């Protein structure tokens, strides 16, 4: 991906004249930075925001360094089937382009992750039962989704005064994708998300809490839990309460902890987690 574009680059990408693009810049519809020579440059994050907000059609995605979008073009209604087909075939470039294209056309990250990604990966997981190559195919698909999620994550830079969240997956939980998606969804809502990744010991989570003083702590639970984990998380939830912070637990094994960890919120979808992040960002204090 390119990090900044000239007005001509963005105009070419969306099929408008450079003069029209510059008028939108002058009207404040597109934010720019200036080079030392005074030339306008549009950060990629701002270009993406404008494309989504305006509904502009991205005709030349290669101008944004996103040529794979053309290769992965698909109607939104068929996204799950198309993503599954690309993942099963090992077409990583096309799968990444498909997901980025959905986002640029206005779909929220939470909807992408809760919808096509979750459904397609669930179908990939079912191949374990019916195909001797199922494990290989599922692992390859996971790597492709990790690449796509990382690409989306790179689009977001939370403001310096944005609320902080830390999280990961607990000890013994090797799943990388769910917690990466969680951090990406939070970042898209203006949260400074610190993802500790899979197999994170509770002690490490505590160190992160002490260091970052987060408003939100998330835990993505995809592997079987233990009573000891529940006790440790219950203690963390109690410690967070006086700080005005919240513990949020998600993942397919979340219900195993629901009754053990009082004071924590249990969420079933990325959309629910996004709502937490949105609330934190809207509630952050204005500068003095």
Secondary structure, 3 states (H helix, E strand, C coil): CCCEECHHHHHHHHCCCHHHHHHHHHCCCCCCEECCCCCEEEEHHHHHHHHHHHCCCCCCHHHHCCCHHHHCCCCHHHHHHHHHHHHHHCCHHHHHHHHHHHHHCCCCHHHHHHHHHHHHHHHHHHHHHHCCCHHHHHHHHHHHHHHHHHHHHCCCCCCCCCCEEEEECECCCCCCHHHHHHHHHHHHCCCEEEECCCCECHHHHHHHHHHHCCCEEEEECCCCCCHHHHHHHHHHHHHHHCCCCEEEEECCCCHHHHCCCCCCEECCCHHHHHHHHHHHHHCCCCCC
